[in-house]
Amino acid sequence: MVALVFMIIAIVGALALASFSIYKSVKLVKSPTPRANNYPLEVKKLAYFNIATAFLVLLTFIMLSIFQAYPLKGGEWAALVIGSLLFGFAFPSAICAFIIHYYGKEIPIKLNKGLFWSIIGGLLITGLGLLIITNSIADYVTYPLVNGISFKQGFTVPGGVKPSIAWYALCILGGAILVYFVCDHRFYVEYGKHGILESTFLIAFPAGIIGARIGYVIGNWNRTAEGLSFAQRVANGEWWSPLAIWEGGLTIITGALVGIIVGVLWFIWRNKKYSIWLAVDIIVPTILIAQAIGRWGNFFNAEVHGFEVAASSWRWFLPKMVLNNMAFSEKLGPAAAGNIYLPLFYIEFLSNLAGYFFIRFALGKGLRKYLQLGDLAFSYIVWYGLTRVIMEPLRSHAYNMGTDNFYSWIWAMVFVVAGCFAIFMNHFIRYLLNRKKESFKNQSLLGSSISSFALFAVSIVFIVLGAIYMGGERTNTMMFDSFNTGLLLLIIGLGVLSIFGCGIIYLIQGLSKKHETV
């Protein structure tokens, strides 16, 4: 009992110190006389507060281990200490550095660069600290992990009482808030003003949740795999069942689509002096970050996973606590001994993060001279569609949607084709408009020829392979049988073929310029 009391005191103290550090950071950047700020001294003071926070976090985990009577060994105690100190210091430090770097004014250049790298390093060390902490206690924690809090019954677990506050909801909300701040900074860089996106965020985020619920209800309207379908429940007088979002059930694909559409319309209406195309290129790819964080909600709910696989084959790829928790399913119960459920949430988490950095930097900066405004937003649609196209056949049928289990997969393919076609039309329409104005981007004739040939060759390979595979065996199950694999290859091939059209546009443009020169 003494350990519990000290743990609570340590938690309250850590939260108080971290909150005070954040408060001091906000107060610092809001100073009416930024030149009078001694930034190096203030940053040093914040570091001391964060060091104290780290020791309170360490005390929290030590008291937790004592209270729960975890029989930690020497190496596990060492890992717990190191991980707690790293996490306890890095997390508040990254937040403070973010606030000062992005919102402070007239900061010394050298210090500002240091703050930027403190953000990057702080986030990486935060993840490393969490990994070390969870690995040290993973073998002594009860599974499945807690997924929320009930105001009546305390902590809840998947398959039991529905939580009043679910970690799933906190993951979604946390991801959305992070995306807002990332986009707000990008807008500040472009326009020198914070807060441009406030109203758009407050409208688009709930619209996305509503859209996600609508997509789930439509996809499962006649599905009876989990008891009565929505159609049957409504017929029985439960007219409110489609609105019962607290029962669970969201479809990210339709949520993203509705959120984007509503957000775009609202932004156009409220922010006419800002470029909507630049806005969507900034905002839409960043949704991948929110989705990556939101997928951890599925982890805590022990849901939306794949078929059973051998745990040993994933031992070196998953954090130990994730590996242990994946042995349980909210709908299907425990996996067979030595097995886990395929961690699709983790795969999509990594894919979404990789997608953001690929679109933001590899495309956004590496191929900037070949892009038009809007391409990055459409690239999000392609990337996320491809992610879901590949993952849906791996998903446990208990989490497929539609009466034939193909609902989400079909939507994912629509995303891929629509995104690729939108990129082509974006370039084609801009080409026609610029042709009238006689203003083109300078494109290399040789580069356009090579890229066009390469894209055409790749698309033909995918289309031919798709046609061959589609001639094979077909089942009525959502899996990678011959037909479904062929359909996937065909969709990718058609998508690449539409992108090939962009190269043709610039090839024609280059030939026209060459002809005019001659």
PyMOL commands that set and color helices and strands:
alter all, ss='L'
color gray80, all
select helices_A, chain A and resi 2-29+34-36+39-67+74-103+109-140+167-191+198-219+230-235+241-243+245-247+252-270+276-300+311-314+320-325+344-363+368-370+375-394+397-399+407-437+445-470+482-517
alter helices_A, ss='H'
color red, helices_A
select strands_A, chain A and resi 148-150+154-156+165-166+308-310+328-329+333-334+339-341
alter strands_A, ss='S'
color yellow, strands_A
deselect
rebuild
show_as cartoon
